[in-house]
Amino acid sequence: MEFFVCNDVFEEWTKLPLISARDIREARRIKHIFTGDLETIVVKSPSFSSKFESILLKAQLVRIFYCTKIEPSGKYKISPDADEESYKNNWFELEEVEEELYKPPTH
């Protein structure tokens, strides 16, 4: 997966580097305010072994990308066999609404 970043949309875009699974695991534990300089060394506790802000940024973007899903409102409904415990913990299954009942949004 490729991500490109820039500080000004009229300037050149920079492709973020390849990352490892270790970078993603370590990024989960880090809170960091990004400076916008991809070569800044990340000094945090717990430590980040890859050092540079560009790698931490890519790891955080990948985490967000894989944990986010956008679906149109009304396209899915909660399965009727979901119990109260699963509903409270957001572990329920979703079922697609029948085509006749779903009205897609207009442009």
N, C-alpha and C positions, 0 to 999 in steps of 0.2 A: 504494500500500500504506500502510495506516495502522497506527501503533504508538502505544500509550498507556502512560504511565508514572506512577508515584506513589511517594512515600516511605513512605506508610502506606496499607494497603488500605482503611481506613475513611475516608480523606480523598478529596478530589476528584482524578480522574485527568486528566492533561494529555496532549493530543494533540501528538505530536512534529511539527515543521514539515516542509514539503517540502524535498527536497534535490536537488542536481544530480549529474550524473555526475562532475563535477570533485571534489565533496565525497567521493565514494566512492573515487576514485583517490587523493586526498590522505590519506584515512583509512587506506589500506593501509600507509602509511609511518609512522604515528604509534603510539606506545605511550603510553597515558595512563591514569592511575588516576582514575576518575570520582568527583566530589565529592558528587553527588546534587543539586546546585544547577544547574538548566538554564541559568541566565543567567551562569554562570561563564565568563570569557574563557579560551580555550585558548591558552596561550603555550608553543609547542613549536618545536623545530628538527628536521626541516624544518617550515616554518610551515604553519598551517592557515588558509586564506584566509577561511573563513566565521566564524571567531572563537568562536562560542558552543558550549558543551558539549552543548546540545540537538541541534545539527546533527551534531556528531561522534558522539553516541550513536546517532542515527537511521542514520547512514552505517554504523556498525559492526553494528547490528542487521540492516540490509539485506544486508550482506556475509555474515553468519552464516546468514540465512534462505535466500539463494540458493545457498550452498555446502553446505547440509546436507540430507540426505535420510534418512528413517527408513523402513525396510522390515522386515517380520516375518522373524524367523530361519527359514531353510529355504525361503523363498518363491522364491529365485533361486539359480542355480548358475553357476559359471564356465564359459564356453564351452569345449568340448573343443579348439578350434583355437587357444587362447591359448598363446603360447610363453613360455619362462622369462623373457625380458627384459620382456615386457609384464606378466607376473604380478608381477615384482619391483617395477615402477614403478607398479602399480595402474592400468594402461591397458587392462585386459581388458574384454571384453563380458560381460554377464550374460544368462543365459537364464532364463525363467520355468520353474519346475518343473511337471511335468504335474499336473493337478488331483487325479488319483487318488493321487499320491505325497505331495502336500502336505497336512499336517494343520494347519489354523489353530489358533492358541492359544485356549484357553478362557478365559472370564472368571473 
